[in-house]
Amino acid sequence: MNFIEGEFIYLNKPYNMSSFGALARVRYLISKKVGVKRVKTGHAGTLDPLATGVLILCTGKKTKQIESLQYHTKEYIATLQLGATTASFDREHTVDHTYPTAHVTRELILQTLRQFIGEIKQVPPAYSACKVNGDRAYKLVRKGKDVELQAKTLQIDAIELLWFDPQKMQMSIRVECGKGTYIRALARDIGYALGSGAFLTSLCRTRLGDVRIEDCVTMEDFPQWLQENC
């Protein structure tokens, strides 16, 4: 593979690592392998540090295709905890409010999920990379500033309930969606619609376009993969 000229790398991003951190690690290993100071590298579609799954890295001239790749349909598997919320809508922050859940049934969940299929409006999380007057929203929030983001129109192609545990009040969903969808914000909105609150406990991107998680190399296996392909 010619990484200087341009290649796609399908990475299964590990838990608790930012997309940029994963990119920086891979870029360092590639650059060292081919003997140059810095191979041009970018990624298509950011994943939160607490999310795992498909991250497409592009090198060389392939970086010109990053924008088009970001418009491809994505698939996620998400686990939600009902009955509580956090400031970031995931486990990055501790629970800030709790809510009753006695009324939540599998039937209510199925009925509620249908409301989110199709073209919907979604307000991005304040803890996100969205820009507010040139600054990243999450940086402003961490400085104690109030951030008000505008709702965006996006497309949810499918939501499937994979399982629901009424004792633990946990559920897992499969989501097919378009560009700009925040699954953390979807969890927030589902919790609100259920009248129970919700936040993400795990998230995995299982597909981006035609690239599935089965096609991806783990960070742990990447050095060996690089040895075999370069």
C-alpha positions, 0 to 999 in steps of 0.5 A: 500500500502506498500511504504517501500517494493515498490509501483508506485505512479502516480502523476500529476506534478503541474506547476512551480515545478521541478520533484525533488521538487515534489518527495521530497514533496511526499517522505516527506509525505510518510515517515511521514505517515509510520513513517520512516526517509526517504522512498527510492523514485525515479522518471521516466522521468524528467519534466521541472518545467513549464511542468505538467502531468504524473510523475511516482514515484517509492518507495522501490524495485520498484526504480529498474524499473525506467530505464525501465520505461524511455524507454516507449513511452510518449505523450505530448500536447504542445502549441507553440507561433510562430513568436518569440524565447527565450533562453530556448525555453519556457516561462522561459526566455523572447523573444530574437528574433522576426520573420515574420509570414505572410507566415505561414498557416495551410497547411504549418504547416501540411506539416512541421510537417510531417518532424519530424515524424520517426527517427530524429536528435535533439540537446538538449537545452542548458538549460537542465540537459544534462551533459557536462564533468560531469556538468549539461548544464543549470548550465554552461549556467547560469554561462555564459559559452558557451555550445555545445551539440551534436545531438542525434537520437530519435524517434517521432511516431506521431505529430498531429496538434490540433488547429492553431490560425492565428491571435495570431499565436499560435498552439497546437500539440499532440506528441508521442515520445520515450526516450530522446525527448525534446519537447522544442527543438522540438518547436525550430526546428518546428519554424526554419522549418517554418521560423517563430521561435517558443517557448513553452507556455505550455506543459503537459505530458498526457501519459507515457507508459500505465499510462495516466493523468486520472490515476494520483493524483494531489499534492493538493489531494495527502495527502487525497490519501495517507490517503486512501491508507496507 
